[in-house]
Amino acid sequence: DGQHSAYLAAISNSFAYVVDGSVRVQSGEVLPGSGYTRDVFRITGTRMEPNGDWFAAGLNEIDGRDWVVKNGTLIAEEFQPIVPGSSEQWGFSSTLSPAFFGAIGHPSGDHVVIGATLASSSQVMVRNGSEEIIRTGDPIDLDGNGLFDDGAFFGSFEFLGGWGENGWLYA
């Protein structure tokens, strides 16, 4: 909207995500408002929406816990339920791969987080931290007949492209 800015900057042997002129997340510092005791090790993703909402993903030192924040609020965290009450947790079976592939916001204020879970290395999209949208292995209705009779299934979706007309999400 021309009113907001965001960039990743190198500051004294660390990286910082700067939004509207203020450092919001910085490697070597504890993630603000998270309650973590470990410093941010790496910032793995950032995104600024046209309405000024911002997202950052990363992981902490030593424990390697992955996280996603929206406007400074923790919205997804490795080893926590993907939705409230679920026994399935965010996470990845390899310490070399991030648990979260991205997050995107809608002008209405909604957001979607995409990431891996500890359940058979499944990938899932979750809306507003409370609703599972799709996961790997879900069927696809390619011909639009309302039936999952096309033999097509989601394999992976590690990229969030953006919002289209009528609220469609592109991945």
C-alpha positions, 0 to 999 in steps of 0.5 A: 500500500506504499505505507509499509516496508520490510527487508532482511538486513545484515547487522553485526554478524547476524540477520534482522527482519526489519519492518517499518524501520523497526527490527522485529526478529534478529538472529542471536536474540530471543524471539520477542513475545515468544517465551523462548529462552533460546536465541533465534539461530536462523530466519528462514522466511519472511513476507510482507502483505500489501495491507502491512501484515508481516510474517517471519519463520525461523528456528532457535539455537540449540533446540532447533525449534521452528516457529512462524510469527504474524505481526510479532505473534507466534502463530505456529510452533514445532512440536505443538498441535497443528490445530487445537486439540489435535494429537498431530504436531508440526515438525519435520523428521530431519533436523536439516529441513524446516518444519514450515514452508511459508505463511501468507495473509489475506486482506481480511486478516486471515492467514494460512501456514504451510508446513510438515508434520511429525505424522509420516512426514505429511504436509498440511495447510492450516487456516488461522491456526484452527482449520486444516485446509488440505494435506498431502494425500488428499484427493483432487476433483480435477474435472469439477464434477464434485466427486473425487473420481479422477485418481489425482492426489496432492503430492506436496505443496511447499510454496504459497503463491498468493491470493487470487480473485474470490479468495482463492489461494494459489500454492 
